[in-house]
Amino acid sequence: MKTKLCLLLLFLSTLFHFTVTRPVQALAKFSTNYQVNYTVYPSGVTHVKFLINQVNNLSVVYATEFSLSVNHTRLENIRVADENASLVPNVIRTRNGSIISFSFLNKVVGKDKKHFFTIEYDTTDVTTKVGNTWEINIPKLEPDENTVDHNIILTLPLNFPQPAFIDPKPSAIVNNNYYFSGKSLGNRHISAVFGQEQYYRVILDYHLQNNTKKKSIQKIALPPDTNYQKVLIEKIDPRPEKFETDIDGNWLATYTVDPDEKLDIKANLAIKVSFLPATKNNSHPEAFLQSNNIWDYDNPIFTIPDIQSLRTPKAIYDFVVDKFTYDFNKVSKLKTQKLSASESLKQPESAICSDFTNTFIAISRKAGIPARELQGFALSENPDLKPLSLKQDVLHSWPEFFDSEKNTWVQIDPTWAKTTQGIDYFNKLDFNHIVFVIHGTDPNMPITAGGYKNGDNQNKDVSVEPISEMEFPSAQIAIGEIKQTDGVVSIELKNNNPVGFFGSINIEKNQYISDNTNQVTIAPFSSEPLRIGVNHRPLLNKRLVTTIISINGARYEQRIQIEPLFSPVPLFSGIGGLFVAGTFLTRRLYLRRRQRKTTLHR
């Protein structure tokens, strides 16, 4: 948020005996101290109080009016006091904030004279309470040449959750009061997250249709596990024929739809969202560097110097946030197709979340940074500050990039950074973003939940509600069928659980099998093959070998049959055949020679 102070100054002239309105540079004639108290109530309402102490630096200057611009749109119980005398302010609400202005009751004249006044109001724009987690965003106060100091005190309710993230760090913490000095703040927002995890109940409806005369194989995408979220499939009706994952990590469920039939599917899920991303990666980052019709960084517009110089995710994020202006009217006008990143750059004054996202991805890939699009649900209590722009059940889009140092994917939201006037959505996200699909290899597929419509059903198909903490079952892996083809053993890893599995599978080396370690991702109710190289095979006889398999550190013994280079039955059959054939030929030659000798003797 950008907080801006505007003063209308009137100069007293002893020569002409009248007042003259001064321009903005007259602000330097004052020394102003700010203390801003943010008191958070258990209900989620925050009481904001500005205590402003203004000192005249000249004897001939005094202020007659004051105007404060704040990045809060929902203000209640606005009160202004001039030296403890109440007055009625004028309040103008804008798309991204409010302007509070008033005329002073008291004319404070004289050098070093102090003028004390307060502005206070209640708002729900500072705190977001979701279940048992809280997000607090305090906008920055932009000082001008009059500002001497500014301090902020954040007061929280008793029994508040422990902080997961506070930036910048407070100067002091006393009980439930957090103190931020002007020196530690600088020109920065305060962002804080309290609590570690949030749980949601998610109900999704999918509508499939087959208008052909043949059976149709169709797939739907269920919300997958990511570095930030864990998904529990409590119920899905009807049950799919198959679950699988794609290269992006999406969970795909397969159905057969009969000719000229419709199929309605309902999925009941629980989703746990964590603040800090898990360090896990089973994807191939190099697969997410390609240009295509949406992330079209081969377009000449990406050769301009401002873009060519961008080399880091943070620099690209800042560029996108600064470049685009969010267009709140564009959603209703938007057709179903996405704009390419190059087209978005040509009209930066009319952008929505997909424009921010696609441009970040395109520039990142051009710079050699793997990046993907995430589509899903983002909880927003104020659509003016945190808009949702995808038309399908009012969904949202944001990007993620691959951090090679941490070996993990990092989610960011440049759209909300823009609409909230600069709240940090790069170094931290929140508990409010739930991923439904990941677009990395294909910018349009799979379709996100909420987008599986048919002509008869245009109802709301996405329901998301915060719930209390719950226990998720762990995924236990079972060993299925074991096969050997040539020199490779294939072990079926079965996940018969309603949650996905991610972990390390290690095969200990023995006389016949090579040491092998794999990072494996298995969707719920599905299986994946683990292929192991055989470094030595017996010549003729099978060998049953005890093999140690470690799954996330737990060691299991598994008997694996190693096939020989030559099967003894065919080998001995061949040798026997050769022996019989050789015997037959030998006897035949013997009989011929004997017959010839008999003929000669006659």
C-alpha positions as CSV (number, residue, x, y, z in Angstrom):
1,M,0.0,0.0,0.0
2,K,1.1,3.5,-0.7
3,T,0.2,6.0,2.0
4,K,0.6,9.6,0.8
5,L,0.3,12.7,2.9
6,C,-1.0,15.9,1.3
7,L,-1.0,19.3,3.1
8,L,-2.6,22.5,1.9
9,L,-0.5,25.3,3.3
10,L,-1.4,28.9,3.7
11,F,1.3,31.5,4.2
12,L,0.6,34.6,6.3
13,S,2.0,37.7,4.7
14,T,2.5,40.8,7.0
15,L,3.1,42.9,3.9
16,F,-0.1,42.2,2.0
17,H,-2.3,41.0,4.9
18,F,-3.7,38.0,3.0
19,T,-3.0,34.2,2.7
20,V,-1.5,32.5,-0.4
21,T,-1.8,28.9,-1.2
22,R,1.6,27.3,-1.4
23,P,2.6,24.4,-3.7
24,V,3.6,21.0,-2.3
25,Q,7.3,21.9,-1.7
26,A,6.1,24.0,1.2
27,L,5.7,20.7,3.1
28,A,9.4,21.0,4.1
29,K,8.3,23.7,6.5
30,F,7.0,21.1,9.0
31,S,8.5,18.3,11.0
32,T,6.0,15.5,11.3
33,N,6.1,12.4,13.6
34,Y,3.8,9.5,13.1
35,Q,2.8,6.7,15.4
36,V,0.4,4.2,13.9
37,N,-1.3,1.6,16.1
38,Y,-2.8,-1.5,14.6
39,T,-4.9,-3.4,17.1
40,V,-6.2,-6.7,15.9
41,Y,-9.4,-8.0,17.4
42,P,-10.3,-11.8,17.6
43,S,-13.1,-11.2,15.1
44,G,-10.5,-10.2,12.4
45,V,-11.3,-6.5,12.5
46,T,-8.3,-4.2,12.9
47,H,-8.5,-0.8,14.6
48,V,-6.1,1.6,13.0
49,K,-5.1,4.8,14.8
50,F,-2.7,7.4,13.4
51,L,-1.2,9.7,16.1
52,I,0.3,12.6,14.2
53,N,2.5,15.3,15.8
54,Q,3.3,18.2,13.5
55,V,5.7,20.9,14.4
56,N,5.9,24.3,12.6
57,N,9.5,25.0,11.5
58,L,8.6,28.7,10.5
59,S,6.7,31.3,12.3
60,V,4.7,32.4,9.3
61,V,3.4,29.0,8.1
62,Y,0.5,27.0,9.4
63,A,-1.6,24.2,8.0
64,T,-5.3,24.5,7.4
65,E,-6.2,21.2,5.8
66,F,-4.9,17.6,5.9
67,S,-5.4,14.6,3.5
68,L,-4.5,11.0,4.1
69,S,-4.6,8.4,1.4
70,V,-4.7,4.8,2.7
71,N,-4.8,1.5,0.8
72,H,-7.9,0.3,2.6
73,T,-11.3,0.2,0.9
74,R,-13.4,-1.0,3.7
75,L,-13.4,1.7,6.5
76,E,-15.9,1.8,9.3
77,N,-16.2,4.0,12.4
78,I,-14.0,6.8,11.0
79,R,-13.0,9.3,13.6
80,V,-10.8,12.4,13.4
81,A,-9.8,14.6,16.4
82,D,-8.0,17.9,16.2
83,E,-6.4,18.6,19.6
84,N,-9.1,16.3,21.1
85,A,-11.9,18.1,19.3
86,S,-13.9,15.9,17.0
87,L,-14.6,16.8,13.5
88,V,-16.3,15.3,10.4
89,P,-13.9,14.2,7.6
90,N,-14.6,13.9,4.0
91,V,-14.0,10.3,2.8
92,I,-13.6,9.4,-0.9
93,R,-13.3,5.7,-1.8
94,T,-11.2,4.6,-4.8
95,R,-10.7,1.3,-6.4
96,N,-7.7,0.5,-4.3
97,G,-8.0,2.7,-1.3
98,S,-9.6,5.6,0.5
99,I,-8.8,9.3,0.9
100,I,-9.6,10.9,4.3
101,S,-9.5,14.7,4.2
102,F,-10.5,17.5,6.6
103,S,-10.0,21.1,7.7
104,F,-8.3,21.8,11.0
105,L,-10.4,23.4,13.7
106,N,-7.4,24.9,15.4
107,K,-5.0,27.2,13.6
108,V,-1.6,26.5,15.2
109,V,0.7,29.4,14.4
110,G,4.3,30.1,15.4
111,K,7.7,28.5,15.1
112,D,8.2,25.2,17.1
113,K,4.5,25.2,17.8
114,K,3.1,21.6,17.9
115,H,-0.1,20.4,16.4
116,F,-1.4,17.1,17.5
117,F,-4.3,15.3,15.8
118,T,-5.5,11.7,15.3
119,I,-7.2,9.7,12.6
120,E,-8.7,6.3,13.4
121,Y,-11.0,3.7,11.8
122,D,-11.8,0.0,11.7
123,T,-11.1,-2.2,8.7
124,T,-11.1,-5.8,7.7
125,D,-8.4,-5.1,5.0
126,V,-5.4,-5.5,7.3
127,T,-6.0,-9.1,8.6
128,T,-7.2,-12.2,6.9
129,K,-8.3,-15.0,9.2
130,V,-8.6,-18.4,7.6
131,G,-9.4,-21.2,10.0
132,N,-6.7,-21.2,12.6
133,T,-4.2,-19.1,10.6
134,W,-3.8,-15.3,10.2
135,E,-2.3,-13.1,7.6
136,I,-1.5,-9.5,8.4
137,N,-0.4,-6.9,5.9
138,I,0.3,-3.4,7.0
139,P,0.9,-0.9,4.2
140,K,3.9,1.2,4.0
141,L,3.9,4.9,5.0
142,E,5.7,6.8,2.4
143,P,7.6,9.6,4.1
144,D,8.1,13.0,2.5
145,E,10.6,15.7,3.3
146,N,8.5,16.7,6.4
147,T,8.6,13.3,8.0
148,V,11.0,13.1,10.9
149,D,10.1,9.6,12.2
150,H,7.4,7.0,12.0
151,N,6.7,4.0,14.2
152,I,4.2,1.2,14.1
153,I,2.8,-0.8,17.0
154,L,1.0,-4.1,16.2
155,T,-1.1,-5.4,19.0
156,L,-2.5,-9.0,18.7
157,P,-5.1,-10.8,20.7
158,L,-4.1,-13.2,23.5
159,N,-3.5,-16.8,22.6
160,F,-2.6,-15.8,19.0
161,P,-0.8,-18.5,16.9
162,Q,2.9,-18.4,16.7
163,P,4.4,-16.4,13.8
164,A,5.6,-18.3,10.8
165,F,6.9,-15.2,9.0
166,I,7.4,-11.5,9.9
167,D,9.1,-9.1,7.5
168,P,10.7,-6.9,8.4
169,K,11.7,-8.1,11.8
170,P,10.2,-6.1,14.7
171,S,12.5,-3.9,16.7
172,A,11.0,-5.3,19.9
173,I,8.4,-7.8,21.1
174,V,6.7,-7.3,24.4
175,N,4.0,-9.8,25.2
176,N,1.5,-9.5,22.3
177,N,2.8,-6.1,21.1
178,Y,5.2,-5.9,18.1
179,Y,7.2,-2.7,17.7
180,F,8.5,-1.5,14.4
181,S,10.8,1.6,14.3
182,G,11.2,3.9,11.3
183,K,14.8,2.8,11.0
184,S,13.9,-0.9,10.7
185,L,10.9,-0.2,8.5
186,G,12.4,2.1,5.9
187,N,9.9,2.4,3.0
188,R,8.5,-1.1,3.4
189,H,5.3,-3.0,4.1
190,I,4.9,-5.2,7.1
191,S,3.9,-8.7,6.2
192,A,3.2,-11.4,8.8
193,V,1.8,-14.9,8.8
194,F,0.7,-16.6,12.0
195,G,0.1,-20.4,12.1
196,Q,1.8,-23.2,10.2
197,E,-0.9,-25.0,8.3
198,Q,-4.5,-24.5,7.1
199,Y,-7.0,-27.2,6.2
200,Y,-9.9,-26.9,3.7
201,R,-12.9,-29.0,2.7
202,V,-13.1,-28.9,-1.1
203,I,-16.1,-30.2,-3.1
204,L,-15.7,-30.3,-6.9
205,D,-18.2,-31.3,-9.6
206,Y,-17.2,-32.4,-13.1
207,H,-19.5,-32.8,-16.0
208,L,-18.4,-35.1,-18.9
209,Q,-20.3,-35.5,-22.2
210,N,-19.9,-37.9,-25.2
211,N,-21.8,-36.7,-28.3
212,T,-20.4,-39.5,-30.5
213,K,-21.7,-42.9,-31.4
214,K,-18.6,-44.7,-29.8
215,K,-17.4,-45.0,-26.3
216,S,-15.1,-42.1,-25.3
217,I,-12.1,-42.2,-22.9
218,Q,-12.0,-38.9,-21.0
219,K,-9.9,-37.6,-18.2
220,I,-10.4,-35.1,-15.4
221,A,-7.8,-33.3,-13.3
222,L,-8.0,-33.5,-9.5
223,P,-6.1,-31.1,-7.3
224,P,-2.6,-32.6,-6.9
225,D,0.0,-32.6,-4.2
226,T,2.5,-29.7,-4.5
227,N,5.3,-28.4,-2.4
228,Y,2.8,-26.3,-0.5
229,Q,-0.3,-28.6,-0.3
230,K,-1.3,-32.1,0.5
231,V,-4.5,-33.6,-0.8
232,L,-6.7,-36.3,0.7
233,I,-9.4,-37.9,-1.6
234,E,-12.2,-38.6,0.9
235,K,-14.6,-39.7,-1.8
236,I,-15.0,-39.7,-5.6
237,D,-18.2,-40.9,-7.2
238,P,-18.2,-42.7,-9.5
239,R,-14.8,-44.3,-8.9
240,P,-12.4,-43.8,-11.9
241,E,-11.0,-46.7,-13.9
242,K,-7.5,-45.4,-13.4
243,F,-5.5,-42.7,-11.6
244,E,-2.2,-41.5,-13.0
245,T,0.2,-38.5,-12.9
246,D,1.6,-36.5,-15.8
247,I,5.0,-34.8,-16.2
248,D,3.7,-31.7,-14.4
249,G,2.5,-33.7,-11.4
250,N,-1.2,-33.4,-12.2
251,W,-3.5,-36.1,-10.9
252,L,-5.6,-37.5,-13.7
253,A,-8.6,-39.7,-13.3
254,T,-9.8,-41.7,-16.4
255,Y,-13.5,-42.5,-17.2
256,T,-15.2,-44.2,-20.1
257,V,-18.3,-42.3,-21.2
258,D,-20.9,-44.3,-23.2
259,P,-22.2,-43.0,-26.6
260,D,-24.6,-40.0,-26.4
261,E,-24.3,-40.0,-22.6
262,K,-23.4,-37.6,-19.9
263,L,-21.4,-38.4,-16.7
264,D,-21.4,-36.3,-13.6
265,I,-18.6,-36.8,-11.1
266,K,-18.3,-35.5,-7.6
267,A,-15.1,-35.4,-5.6
268,N,-14.9,-34.7,-1.9
269,L,-11.4,-33.6,-0.8
270,A,-9.5,-32.4,2.2
271,I,-6.5,-30.2,1.4
272,K,-3.8,-29.1,3.8
273,V,-1.9,-26.0,2.9
274,S,1.5,-25.3,4.4
275,F,3.2,-21.9,4.6
276,L,6.7,-23.1,3.8
277,P,7.3,-25.2,0.7
278,A,8.6,-28.7,1.1
279,T,11.9,-29.4,-0.5
280,K,10.9,-32.0,-3.0
281,N,11.2,-32.3,-6.7
282,N,10.5,-35.2,-9.0
283,S,10.0,-33.2,-12.2
284,H,12.4,-32.4,-15.0
285,P,13.0,-28.7,-14.9
286,E,14.6,-28.6,-18.3
287,A,11.2,-29.6,-19.7
288,F,9.8,-26.2,-18.7
289,L,12.0,-23.9,-20.8
290,Q,10.2,-24.2,-24.1
291,S,8.5,-21.4,-26.0
292,N,5.0,-21.9,-27.3
293,N,2.0,-19.9,-28.5
294,I,1.3,-18.5,-25.0
295,W,4.8,-18.3,-23.5
296,D,6.1,-16.9,-26.8
297,Y,9.5,-15.4,-25.8
298,D,10.7,-15.8,-29.4
299,N,8.5,-12.8,-30.3
300,P,10.6,-9.7,-31.1
301,I,9.0,-7.7,-28.2
302,F,11.1,-9.8,-25.8
303,T,14.3,-8.3,-27.3
304,I,13.8,-4.8,-25.8
305,P,16.6,-3.9,-23.4
306,D,14.3,-3.7,-20.4
307,I,13.5,-7.4,-20.8
308,Q,16.9,-8.6,-22.1
309,S,18.5,-7.4,-18.9
310,L,16.3,-9.5,-16.6
311,R,18.2,-12.4,-15.2
312,T,16.7,-13.4,-11.9
313,P,13.1,-14.4,-10.8
314,K,13.0,-11.4,-8.4
315,A,13.9,-8.9,-11.2
316,I,11.3,-10.5,-13.5
317,Y,8.7,-10.4,-10.8
318,D,9.4,-6.7,-10.1
319,F,9.3,-5.9,-13.8
320,V,5.9,-7.6,-14.3
321,V,4.4,-5.9,-11.2
322,D,5.6,-2.5,-12.4
323,K,4.7,-3.0,-16.0
324,F,1.1,-4.1,-15.8
325,T,-2.0,-2.3,-14.5
326,Y,-4.9,-4.5,-13.4
327,D,-8.1,-4.0,-15.3
328,F,-11.1,-4.8,-13.2
329,N,-13.4,-4.4,-16.1
330,K,-11.6,-6.9,-18.4
331,V,-13.0,-10.0,-16.8
332,S,-16.5,-9.6,-18.1
333,K,-15.1,-8.7,-21.6
334,L,-12.6,-11.5,-21.8
335,K,-13.2,-14.4,-24.3
336,T,-12.3,-17.9,-23.4
337,Q,-8.9,-18.0,-25.0
338,K,-5.7,-16.8,-23.3
339,L,-3.7,-13.9,-24.5
340,S,-0.1,-14.7,-25.3
341,A,2.6,-13.0,-23.3
342,S,3.6,-10.9,-26.2
343,E,0.1,-9.6,-26.7
344,S,-0.1,-8.9,-22.9
345,L,3.0,-6.8,-23.2
346,K,1.5,-4.7,-26.0
347,Q,-1.5,-3.7,-23.7
348,P,0.0,-3.5,-20.2
349,E,-2.7,-1.1,-19.0
350,S,-5.4,-3.7,-19.3
351,A,-4.1,-6.8,-17.5
352,I,-5.6,-9.6,-15.4
353,C,-4.0,-12.5,-13.5
354,S,-3.3,-14.6,-16.6
355,D,-1.4,-11.7,-18.2
356,F,0.8,-11.2,-15.2
357,T,1.4,-15.0,-15.0
358,N,2.1,-15.7,-18.6
359,T,4.5,-12.8,-19.0
360,F,6.5,-13.9,-15.9
361,I,6.7,-17.4,-17.3
362,A,7.8,-16.3,-20.8
363,I,10.5,-13.9,-19.5
364,S,11.7,-16.5,-17.0
365,R,12.0,-19.2,-19.6
366,K,13.8,-16.8,-21.9
367,A,16.3,-16.2,-19.1
368,G,16.8,-20.0,-18.6
369,I,14.6,-20.2,-15.5
370,P,12.1,-23.1,-15.5
371,A,8.6,-21.7,-14.8
372,R,5.0,-22.9,-14.9
373,E,1.4,-21.7,-14.5
374,L,-0.8,-22.7,-11.6
375,Q,-4.5,-22.4,-11.7
376,G,-6.8,-22.8,-8.8
377,F,-8.7,-21.2,-6.0
378,A,-7.5,-18.3,-4.0
379,L,-9.5,-17.1,-1.0
380,S,-10.1,-13.4,-1.1
381,E,-12.2,-11.4,1.2
382,N,-11.7,-8.2,-0.8
383,P,-11.9,-8.6,-4.6
384,D,-10.7,-5.1,-5.1
385,L,-7.4,-5.7,-3.4
386,K,-7.1,-9.5,-4.2
387,P,-9.1,-10.1,-7.4
388,L,-9.9,-13.4,-8.9
389,S,-9.9,-13.3,-12.7
390,L,-10.5,-16.7,-14.2
391,K,-14.1,-17.0,-15.3
392,Q,-14.6,-20.6,-14.5
393,D,-16.1,-20.5,-10.9
394,V,-14.0,-17.3,-10.2
395,L,-10.6,-19.0,-10.1
396,H,-7.2,-17.5,-10.1
397,S,-3.8,-17.9,-11.9
398,W,-0.3,-17.4,-10.5
399,P,3.2,-18.6,-11.5
400,E,5.9,-20.7,-10.0
401,F,9.6,-20.9,-10.8
402,F,12.2,-23.6,-10.1
403,D,14.8,-22.6,-7.6
404,S,17.9,-24.6,-8.6
405,E,19.7,-23.8,-5.3
406,K,16.9,-25.1,-3.1
407,N,16.0,-27.8,-5.7
408,T,12.3,-27.0,-5.4
409,W,9.4,-25.0,-7.0
410,V,8.5,-21.6,-5.5
411,Q,5.1,-20.1,-5.9
412,I,4.6,-16.3,-6.2
413,D,1.7,-14.0,-7.1
414,P,2.6,-10.8,-9.0
415,T,-1.1,-10.0,-9.6
416,W,-1.9,-9.5,-5.9
417,A,1.4,-7.7,-5.4
418,K,0.1,-5.1,-7.9
419,T,-3.5,-4.8,-6.6
420,T,-2.4,-4.6,-3.0
421,Q,0.0,-1.8,-3.9
422,G,3.2,-3.8,-3.2
423,I,2.5,-6.4,-0.5
424,D,5.3,-9.0,-0.8
425,Y,4.1,-12.1,-2.7
426,F,7.6,-13.1,-3.8
427,N,9.3,-14.0,-0.6
428,K,6.2,-15.6,0.9
429,L,2.8,-16.6,-0.4
430,D,0.0,-17.4,2.1
431,F,-2.5,-20.0,3.1
432,N,-5.1,-18.8,0.6
433,H,-3.8,-20.3,-2.7
434,I,-5.0,-23.8,-3.6
435,V,-3.7,-25.4,-6.8
436,F,-6.1,-27.2,-9.0
437,V,-3.9,-27.8,-12.0
438,I,-0.3,-27.2,-13.1
439,H,0.4,-26.0,-16.7
440,G,4.1,-26.6,-17.6
441,T,4.3,-28.5,-20.9
442,D,0.9,-27.3,-22.2
443,P,-0.4,-23.8,-21.3
444,N,-4.0,-24.9,-21.6
445,M,-4.2,-28.5,-20.5
446,P,-5.4,-30.1,-18.4
447,I,-8.6,-28.2,-17.8
448,T,-9.0,-27.0,-14.2
449,A,-11.8,-28.0,-11.9
450,G,-14.7,-25.7,-12.5
451,G,-14.2,-25.9,-16.2
452,Y,-15.8,-29.2,-16.9
453,K,-19.2,-27.9,-18.0
454,N,-21.9,-29.1,-20.4
455,G,-24.7,-27.3,-22.1
456,D,-27.3,-28.2,-19.4
457,N,-25.2,-27.4,-16.3
458,Q,-23.7,-24.0,-15.7
459,N,-24.0,-24.1,-11.9
460,K,-21.2,-23.4,-9.5
461,D,-18.9,-26.5,-9.4
462,V,-16.3,-25.4,-6.9
463,S,-16.8,-25.2,-3.1
464,V,-14.0,-24.4,-0.7
465,E,-14.4,-24.0,3.1
466,P,-11.8,-23.7,5.8
467,I,-12.0,-26.5,8.4
468,S,-10.3,-27.4,11.7
469,E,-7.1,-29.3,11.8
470,M,-7.4,-33.0,10.8
471,E,-5.1,-36.0,10.6
472,F,-4.1,-37.2,7.1
473,P,-3.2,-40.8,6.6
474,S,0.2,-41.7,5.4
475,A,0.7,-43.4,2.1
476,Q,2.0,-47.0,2.6
477,I,3.6,-48.5,-0.5
478,A,3.0,-52.1,-1.4
479,I,5.2,-54.2,-3.7
480,G,3.2,-55.6,-6.6
481,E,4.2,-57.7,-9.7
482,I,7.9,-58.2,-10.4
483,K,9.0,-58.9,-13.9
484,Q,12.3,-59.1,-15.7
485,T,12.8,-58.2,-19.4
486,D,16.3,-58.7,-20.7
487,G,18.6,-57.1,-18.1
488,V,16.0,-54.9,-16.3
489,V,13.8,-55.9,-13.3
490,S,10.5,-54.0,-13.1
491,I,8.9,-53.7,-9.6
492,E,5.4,-52.4,-9.4
493,L,5.0,-49.9,-6.5
494,K,1.3,-49.8,-5.5
495,N,-0.3,-46.9,-3.6
496,N,-3.7,-48.1,-2.5
497,N,-4.2,-45.0,-0.2
498,P,-6.4,-41.9,-0.6
499,V,-3.3,-39.7,-0.5
500,G,-0.4,-39.3,-2.8
501,F,3.1,-40.7,-2.1
502,F,6.3,-38.9,-2.6
503,G,9.5,-40.4,-1.4
504,S,12.9,-42.0,-1.9
505,I,13.2,-45.6,-3.0
506,N,16.6,-47.2,-2.5
507,I,17.7,-50.6,-3.7
508,E,20.8,-51.9,-2.0
509,K,23.5,-53.4,-4.2
510,N,24.0,-57.2,-4.2
511,Q,25.7,-59.8,-6.4
512,Y,23.1,-59.4,-9.2
513,I,21.5,-56.0,-8.8
514,S,23.0,-52.5,-9.0
515,D,22.6,-49.9,-6.3
516,N,19.6,-47.7,-7.2
517,T,18.0,-44.6,-5.7
518,N,14.9,-42.9,-7.1
519,Q,12.6,-40.1,-6.1
520,V,9.1,-41.4,-6.8
521,T,5.7,-39.7,-7.0
522,I,2.6,-42.0,-7.0
523,A,-1.0,-40.6,-7.2
524,P,-3.7,-42.1,-4.9
525,F,-5.1,-45.5,-5.9
526,S,-2.4,-46.0,-8.6
527,S,0.9,-47.6,-9.2
528,E,4.2,-46.8,-10.8
529,P,7.0,-49.1,-12.1
530,L,10.5,-49.0,-10.5
531,R,13.1,-50.3,-13.0
532,I,16.3,-51.8,-11.7
533,G,19.4,-52.7,-13.7
534,V,20.8,-56.3,-13.4
535,N,24.5,-56.2,-13.4
536,H,25.1,-59.9,-13.4
537,R,23.0,-62.8,-14.6
538,P,23.5,-66.5,-13.9
539,L,24.4,-68.6,-17.0
540,L,21.8,-71.3,-16.8
541,N,19.8,-71.4,-13.6
542,K,17.4,-68.9,-12.0
543,R,18.5,-67.3,-8.8
544,L,16.1,-66.2,-6.0
545,V,17.9,-63.2,-4.4
546,T,17.0,-61.4,-1.2
547,T,17.1,-57.7,-2.0
548,I,16.9,-54.8,0.5
549,I,14.4,-52.1,-0.6
550,S,14.3,-48.9,1.5
551,I,11.2,-46.7,1.3
552,N,11.7,-43.3,2.9
553,G,14.3,-44.9,5.2
554,A,12.3,-48.0,6.2
555,R,14.1,-51.2,5.1
556,Y,12.2,-54.2,3.6
557,E,13.4,-57.5,2.4
558,Q,12.1,-58.7,-1.0
559,R,12.8,-61.9,-2.8
560,I,13.5,-61.2,-6.5
561,Q,14.0,-63.9,-9.1
562,I,16.9,-63.3,-11.5
563,E,16.4,-64.9,-14.9
564,P,19.5,-66.6,-16.4
565,L,21.2,-65.7,-19.6
566,F,20.1,-69.0,-21.1
567,S,17.1,-71.0,-20.1
568,P,18.1,-74.6,-19.4
569,V,15.1,-76.2,-21.0
570,P,15.5,-74.6,-24.4
571,L,19.3,-74.9,-24.2
572,F,19.2,-78.7,-23.3
573,S,16.5,-79.2,-25.9
574,G,18.7,-77.6,-28.5
575,I,21.7,-79.6,-27.4
576,G,19.6,-82.8,-27.5
577,G,18.3,-81.9,-30.9
578,L,21.8,-81.3,-32.2
579,F,22.9,-84.6,-30.7
580,V,20.0,-86.5,-32.4
581,A,20.6,-84.7,-35.7
582,G,24.3,-85.5,-35.5
583,T,23.7,-89.1,-34.7
584,F,21.3,-89.4,-37.6
585,L,23.7,-87.9,-40.0
586,T,26.6,-90.0,-38.8
587,R,24.7,-93.2,-39.1
588,R,23.4,-92.2,-42.6
589,L,27.0,-91.5,-43.7
590,Y,28.1,-94.8,-42.2
591,L,25.4,-96.7,-44.1
592,R,26.2,-95.0,-47.4
593,R,29.9,-95.8,-47.1
594,R,29.1,-99.4,-46.2
595,Q,26.7,-99.7,-49.2
596,R,29.4,-98.3,-51.5
597,K,32.0,-100.9,-50.3
598,T,29.5,-103.7,-50.9
599,T,29.0,-102.6,-54.4
600,L,32.7,-102.4,-55.2
601,H,33.3,-105.9,-53.9
602,R,30.8,-107.3,-56.3
